[in-house]
Each structure stands twice: as C-alpha cells, then as structure tokens.
C-alpha cells in the first residue's frame, strides 16, 4: 500500500495486517478539537452531579451495547486475542 502524508495506516502488531487508513490532523485541526473539548468541559463542570451521572450512565449504555464490536476493534489495534482483553 502506498503511504500518504495525510493519513496513517494502523498495523495489527500480531498479524502485521494493515487496517483502514485514518486521516492525520494538522496543528490547526488539533487546536480546534482542543478548543471544542475545553469549551465542553467548562459547561460540563458547571452542571450538577445528577446531570453528569446521567450522562455517564448513557455513555455506559452505548458502550455496553457495542461491547463485542469494541472488543474486536481493541483486540485488532493491540494485536491480542479478544479473551486477553
């Protein structure tokens, strides 16, 4: 596969198999993402415990619903069998 400067191709360390290319962000895009995260945090920190707990429960439900998919993704990225976590 031809390597491009604007993308990164992950490689499974166990099998050597290449994954899907992902875009590489430049400084401007990284700064934009950090700014967005900082703004979100400022709003989040002013919310009450019950609201934050509700958001965490909702996030947990999403992760639990995608458990098999995410386990396979993590195993592929780390080059380990799923059973090894």
N, C-alpha and C positions, 0 to 999 in steps of 0.2 A: 504494500500500500504506500502510495506517495504521501510523504509528510508535508503538511502545510503549516505555515507560521501562525495562522489564525485559529488553529484547532489543535486539540490534544487527543491522542488516541490511547485510551487506557489499555493495559495489558494484564491479563489474569496471570499472576505470578506463578501459579501452579501449572497451568496448561500452556502458557505462552500465547494463548488465543487473544487476538485483538478485539476490543469492544467497539461500540459505536463512538465515532468522533464527537467531541463536545467542543463548543466554542471557547476560545481563550479571551478573557476580558482584558481590555487595556486599562490604564490608570483612571481614565475618565469614567468608565463604566463601574469600576470598583468603588471609586469615590461616590458615585451616585447611589450605589447599593448601600454603602456605609451610611450615607446621609439618610436614606429611607429607613434603615434599621434604627438609627439614632432617634429619628422623629417618632417612630412607632414605640420605642422604649419610653420616651418621655410621656406619651399618652398612657401607656400601659402602667407605668409606675404610679400614676395618679388614680388609677382605678382601685376599687375596694377588693378585699380578699375574696369575697364570694364571686365577683365577676372574673377575677383571674383564675380561680379554681374551676369555674365553669368552662373557661377556655381550655384549661389543661385537660379536663375530662373529655371535652370534644376532640381535642388533638389525640388523646389516648384511644378513643373510639376509632378514629380514622386509621391510626397505626395498627390497632388490633385487627381491623377489617382487611388490612393489606399485609398481614403478617407473613404469609407464605411468599408473596411477591417480593417483599422487602428482604426476607431471609435469603432468598435466591440471589438477589442483587448484591447484598453484602458479602455473601459467600464467593460470588464471582469476582467482586472487586478485591477481596482479601486472598483469594486463591485457596480457600479452605472448604471442606465439605460443610453443608448446612448443619449437620449434627454437632459440629465443633463450635458453632456459634461464632 
